[in-house]
Amino acid sequence: MFAANDDDIWPMDDTAEALRHLGRDILDEPVPEFLLKALEG
């Protein structure tokens, strides 16, 4: 999804929050917690 060296654009600490915002934009609802956990590793 994002390149590993794009930390200045998408800091790792903000990944979950960014995904929540993407979920709201795309699905008009929050990204499910199980999906966030899977994406975070």
mmCIF file as gemmi writes it, N, C-alpha and C atoms, coordinates in Angstrom:
data_model
loop_
_atom_site.group_PDB
_atom_site.id
_atom_site.type_symbol
_atom_site.label_atom_id
_atom_site.label_alt_id
_atom_site.label_comp_id
_atom_site.label_asym_id
_atom_site.label_entity_id
_atom_site.label_seq_id
_atom_site.pdbx_PDB_ins_code
_atom_site.Cartn_x
_atom_site.Cartn_y
_atom_site.Cartn_z
_atom_site.occupancy
_atom_site.B_iso_or_equiv
_atom_site.pdbx_formal_charge
_atom_site.auth_seq_id
_atom_site.auth_asym_id
_atom_site.pdbx_PDB_model_num
ATOM 1 N N . MET Axp A 1 ? 0.833 -1.196 0 1 0 ? 1 A 1
ATOM 2 C CA . MET Axp A 1 ? 0 0 0 1 0 ? 1 A 1
ATOM 3 C C . MET Axp A 1 ? 0.874 1.255 0 1 0 ? 1 A 1
ATOM 4 N N . PHE Axp A 2 ? 1.766 1.375 0.979 1 0 ? 2 A 1
ATOM 5 C CA . PHE Axp A 2 ? 2.685 2.504 1.063 1 0 ? 2 A 1
ATOM 6 C C . PHE Axp A 2 ? 4.112 1.985 1.051 1 0 ? 2 A 1
ATOM 7 N N . ALA Axp A 3 ? 5.002 2.714 0.429 1 0 ? 3 A 1
ATOM 8 C CA . ALA Axp A 3 ? 6.409 2.317 0.427 1 0 ? 3 A 1
ATOM 9 C C . ALA Axp A 3 ? 6.99 2.473 1.828 1 0 ? 3 A 1
ATOM 10 N N . ALA Axp A 4 ? 7.887 1.57 2.187 1 0 ? 4 A 1
ATOM 11 C CA . ALA Axp A 4 ? 8.442 1.55 3.541 1 0 ? 4 A 1
ATOM 12 C C . ALA Axp A 4 ? 9.224 2.82 3.857 1 0 ? 4 A 1
ATOM 13 N N . ASN Axp A 5 ? 9.808 3.468 2.849 1 0 ? 5 A 1
ATOM 14 C CA . ASN Axp A 5 ? 10.624 4.65 3.093 1 0 ? 5 A 1
ATOM 15 C C . ASN Axp A 5 ? 9.833 5.956 3.015 1 0 ? 5 A 1
ATOM 16 N N . ASP Axp A 6 ? 8.518 5.875 3.026 1 0 ? 6 A 1
ATOM 17 C CA . ASP Axp A 6 ? 7.684 7.078 2.982 1 0 ? 6 A 1
ATOM 18 C C . ASP Axp A 6 ? 7.288 7.548 4.378 1 0 ? 6 A 1
ATOM 19 N N . ASP Axp A 7 ? 8.127 7.283 5.374 1 0 ? 7 A 1
ATOM 20 C CA . ASP Axp A 7 ? 7.787 7.635 6.758 1 0 ? 7 A 1
ATOM 21 C C . ASP Axp A 7 ? 7.546 9.127 6.943 1 0 ? 7 A 1
ATOM 22 N N . ASP Axp A 8 ? 8.209 9.947 6.117 1 0 ? 8 A 1
ATOM 23 C CA . ASP Axp A 8 ? 7.983 11.387 6.251 1 0 ? 8 A 1
ATOM 24 C C . ASP Axp A 8 ? 6.581 11.775 5.773 1 0 ? 8 A 1
ATOM 25 N N . ILE Axp A 9 ? 6.016 10.973 4.876 1 0 ? 9 A 1
ATOM 26 C CA . ILE Axp A 9 ? 4.677 11.234 4.366 1 0 ? 9 A 1
ATOM 27 C C . ILE Axp A 9 ? 3.634 10.522 5.227 1 0 ? 9 A 1
ATOM 28 N N . TRP Axp A 10 ? 3.891 9.26 5.514 1 0 ? 10 A 1
ATOM 29 C CA . TRP Axp A 10 ? 2.98 8.428 6.31 1 0 ? 10 A 1
ATOM 30 C C . TRP Axp A 10 ? 3.746 7.846 7.503 1 0 ? 10 A 1
ATOM 31 N N . PRO Axp A 11 ? 3.936 8.634 8.575 1 0 ? 11 A 1
ATOM 32 C CA . PRO Axp A 11 ? 4.649 8.105 9.748 1 0 ? 11 A 1
ATOM 33 C C . PRO Axp A 11 ? 3.975 6.834 10.263 1 0 ? 11 A 1
ATOM 34 N N . MET Axp A 12 ? 4.789 5.869 10.68 1 0 ? 12 A 1
ATOM 35 C CA . MET Axp A 12 ? 4.253 4.585 11.119 1 0 ? 12 A 1
ATOM 36 C C . MET Axp A 12 ? 3.259 4.748 12.263 1 0 ? 12 A 1
ATOM 37 N N . ASP Axp A 13 ? 3.53 5.681 13.178 1 0 ? 13 A 1
ATOM 38 C CA . ASP Axp A 13 ? 2.623 5.884 14.311 1 0 ? 13 A 1
ATOM 39 C C . ASP Axp A 13 ? 1.243 6.347 13.857 1 0 ? 13 A 1
ATOM 40 N N . ASP Axp A 14 ? 1.178 6.959 12.691 1 0 ? 14 A 1
ATOM 41 C CA . ASP Axp A 14 ? -0.084 7.508 12.206 1 0 ? 14 A 1
ATOM 42 C C . ASP Axp A 14 ? -0.804 6.576 11.234 1 0 ? 14 A 1
ATOM 43 N N . THR Axp A 15 ? -0.211 5.403 10.976 1 0 ? 15 A 1
ATOM 44 C CA . THR Axp A 15 ? -0.783 4.508 9.971 1 0 ? 15 A 1
ATOM 45 C C . THR Axp A 15 ? -2.205 4.096 10.328 1 0 ? 15 A 1
ATOM 46 N N . ALA Axp A 16 ? -2.427 3.686 11.57 1 0 ? 16 A 1
ATOM 47 C CA . ALA Axp A 16 ? -3.764 3.24 11.967 1 0 ? 16 A 1
ATOM 48 C C . ALA Axp A 16 ? -4.771 4.376 11.825 1 0 ? 16 A 1
ATOM 49 N N . GLU Axp A 17 ? -4.376 5.58 12.24 1 0 ? 17 A 1
ATOM 50 C CA . GLU Axp A 17 ? -5.286 6.719 12.13 1 0 ? 17 A 1
ATOM 51 C C . GLU Axp A 17 ? -5.548 7.062 10.668 1 0 ? 17 A 1
ATOM 52 N N . ALA Axp A 18 ? -4.511 6.981 9.845 1 0 ? 18 A 1
ATOM 53 C CA . ALA Axp A 18 ? -4.685 7.232 8.411 1 0 ? 18 A 1
ATOM 54 C C . ALA Axp A 18 ? -5.65 6.219 7.803 1 0 ? 18 A 1
ATOM 55 N N . LEU Axp A 19 ? -5.509 4.954 8.201 1 0 ? 19 A 1
ATOM 56 C CA . LEU Axp A 19 ? -6.408 3.917 7.703 1 0 ? 19 A 1
ATOM 57 C C . LEU Axp A 19 ? -7.844 4.164 8.151 1 0 ? 19 A 1
ATOM 58 N N . ARG Axp A 20 ? -8.012 4.659 9.377 1 0 ? 20 A 1
ATOM 59 C CA . ARG Axp A 20 ? -9.371 4.973 9.842 1 0 ? 20 A 1
ATOM 60 C C . ARG Axp A 20 ? -9.984 6.062 8.966 1 0 ? 20 A 1
ATOM 61 N N . HIS Axp A 21 ? -9.187 7.082 8.647 1 0 ? 21 A 1
ATOM 62 C CA . HIS Axp A 21 ? -9.691 8.155 7.79 1 0 ? 21 A 1
ATOM 63 C C . HIS Axp A 21 ? -9.989 7.641 6.39 1 0 ? 21 A 1
ATOM 64 N N . LEU Axp A 22 ? -9.112 6.787 5.854 1 0 ? 22 A 1
ATOM 65 C CA . LEU Axp A 22 ? -9.354 6.193 4.541 1 0 ? 22 A 1
ATOM 66 C C . LEU Axp A 22 ? -10.638 5.375 4.554 1 0 ? 22 A 1
ATOM 67 N N . GLY Axp A 23 ? -10.84 4.629 5.634 1 0 ? 23 A 1
ATOM 68 C CA . GLY Axp A 23 ? -12.048 3.83 5.759 1 0 ? 23 A 1
ATOM 69 C C . GLY Axp A 23 ? -13.297 4.698 5.731 1 0 ? 23 A 1
ATOM 70 N N . ARG Axp A 24 ? -13.242 5.835 6.416 1 0 ? 24 A 1
ATOM 71 C CA . ARG Axp A 24 ? -14.392 6.731 6.422 1 0 ? 24 A 1
ATOM 72 C C . ARG Axp A 24 ? -14.61 7.329 5.035 1 0 ? 24 A 1
ATOM 73 N N . ASP Axp A 25 ? -13.501 7.688 4.365 1 0 ? 25 A 1
ATOM 74 C CA . ASP Axp A 25 ? -13.622 8.298 3.035 1 0 ? 25 A 1
ATOM 75 C C . ASP Axp A 25 ? -14.16 7.304 2.006 1 0 ? 25 A 1
ATOM 76 N N . ILE Axp A 26 ? -13.642 6.077 2.048 1 0 ? 26 A 1
ATOM 77 C CA . ILE Axp A 26 ? -13.997 5.083 1.035 1 0 ? 26 A 1
ATOM 78 C C . ILE Axp A 26 ? -15.314 4.388 1.382 1 0 ? 26 A 1
ATOM 79 N N . LEU Axp A 27 ? -15.439 3.952 2.624 1 0 ? 27 A 1
ATOM 80 C CA . LEU Axp A 27 ? -16.581 3.146 3.039 1 0 ? 27 A 1
ATOM 81 C C . LEU Axp A 27 ? -17.641 3.96 3.776 1 0 ? 27 A 1
ATOM 82 N N . ASP Axp A 28 ? -17.294 5.209 4.128 1 0 ? 28 A 1
ATOM 83 C CA . ASP Axp A 28 ? -18.148 6.069 4.942 1 0 ? 28 A 1
ATOM 84 C C . ASP Axp A 28 ? -18.414 5.423 6.303 1 0 ? 28 A 1
ATOM 85 N N . GLU Axp A 29 ? -17.431 4.656 6.782 1 0 ? 29 A 1
ATOM 86 C CA . GLU Axp A 29 ? -17.501 4.05 8.104 1 0 ? 29 A 1
ATOM 87 C C . GLU Axp A 29 ? -16.072 3.702 8.527 1 0 ? 29 A 1
ATOM 88 N N . PRO Axp A 30 ? -15.809 3.573 9.819 1 0 ? 30 A 1
ATOM 89 C CA . PRO Axp A 30 ? -14.458 3.255 10.285 1 0 ? 30 A 1
ATOM 90 C C . PRO Axp A 30 ? -13.974 1.897 9.784 1 0 ? 30 A 1
ATOM 91 N N . VAL Axp A 31 ? -12.677 1.784 9.615 1 0 ? 31 A 1
ATOM 92 C CA . VAL Axp A 31 ? -12.079 0.495 9.265 1 0 ? 31 A 1
ATOM 93 C C . VAL Axp A 31 ? -12.236 -0.429 10.477 1 0 ? 31 A 1
ATOM 94 N N . PRO Axp A 32 ? -12.697 -1.656 10.267 1 0 ? 32 A 1
ATOM 95 C CA . PRO Axp A 32 ? -12.862 -2.587 11.391 1 0 ? 32 A 1
ATOM 96 C C . PRO Axp A 32 ? -11.541 -2.83 12.119 1 0 ? 32 A 1
ATOM 97 N N . GLU Axp A 33 ? -11.605 -2.957 13.446 1 0 ? 33 A 1
ATOM 98 C CA . GLU Axp A 33 ? -10.402 -3.145 14.262 1 0 ? 33 A 1
ATOM 99 C C . GLU Axp A 33 ? -9.602 -4.375 13.823 1 0 ? 33 A 1
ATOM 100 N N . PHE Axp A 34 ? -10.289 -5.482 13.47 1 0 ? 34 A 1
ATOM 101 C CA . PHE Axp A 34 ? -9.547 -6.682 13.068 1 0 ? 34 A 1
ATOM 102 C C . PHE Axp A 34 ? -8.724 -6.41 11.811 1 0 ? 34 A 1
ATOM 103 N N . LEU Axp A 35 ? -9.234 -5.565 10.928 1 0 ? 35 A 1
ATOM 104 C CA . LEU Axp A 35 ? -8.505 -5.235 9.709 1 0 ? 35 A 1
ATOM 105 C C . LEU Axp A 35 ? -7.293 -4.364 10.039 1 0 ? 35 A 1
ATOM 106 N N . LEU Axp A 36 ? -7.477 -3.404 10.954 1 0 ? 36 A 1
ATOM 107 C CA . LEU Axp A 36 ? -6.343 -2.582 11.379 1 0 ? 36 A 1
ATOM 108 C C . LEU Axp A 36 ? -5.243 -3.445 11.985 1 0 ? 36 A 1
ATOM 109 N N . LYS Axp A 37 ? -5.619 -4.384 12.841 1 0 ? 37 A 1
ATOM 110 C CA . LYS Axp A 37 ? -4.626 -5.269 13.472 1 0 ? 37 A 1
ATOM 111 C C . LYS Axp A 37 ? -3.883 -6.091 12.417 1 0 ? 37 A 1
ATOM 112 N N . ALA Axp A 38 ? -4.609 -6.588 11.427 1 0 ? 38 A 1
ATOM 113 C CA . ALA Axp A 38 ? -3.976 -7.377 10.371 1 0 ? 38 A 1
ATOM 114 C C . ALA Axp A 38 ? -2.999 -6.525 9.559 1 0 ? 38 A 1
ATOM 115 N N . LEU Axp A 39 ? -3.382 -5.303 9.258 1 0 ? 39 A 1
ATOM 116 C CA . LEU Axp A 39 ? -2.533 -4.42 8.46 1 0 ? 39 A 1
ATOM 117 C C . LEU Axp A 39 ? -1.32 -3.93 9.241 1 0 ? 39 A 1
ATOM 118 N N . GLU Axp A 40 ? -1.476 -3.804 10.555 1 0 ? 40 A 1
ATOM 119 C CA . GLU Axp A 40 ? -0.366 -3.348 11.392 1 0 ? 40 A 1
ATOM 120 C C . GLU Axp A 40 ? 0.625 -4.477 11.674 1 0 ? 40 A 1
ATOM 121 N N . GLY Axp A 41 ? 0.218 -5.717 11.39 1 0 ? 41 A 1
ATOM 122 C CA . GLY Axp A 41 ? 1.122 -6.85 11.592 1 0 ? 41 A 1
ATOM 123 C C . GLY Axp A 41 ? 0.928 -7.422 12.952 1 0 ? 41 A 1
